[in-house]
């Protein structure tokens, strides 16, 4: 049986051309909504209420911006 001989020092061209980049972690910025009085509402609270509005509307897609705005307005009103 013949032996396979691997040549040392010869790297595949694709691997030699591109050096691996360190992984970049994606971070989610913590945001909040504010009104003119300085009251702020955490992002996750707005998201939860907007999701509730979406459920109440029958989970119909295409109105996420309306749900988000409505949730912001309701929470900011409650905070003032």
Long-range contacts (C-beta under 8 A, 24 or more apart in sequence): 33-72, 33-75, 33-76, 34-76, 35-76, 35-79, 35-80, 37-80, 39-76, 39-79, 39-80, 40-79, 41-72, 41-75, 41-76, 41-79, 45-75, 46-71, 46-72, 46-75, 47-71, 49-74, 49-75
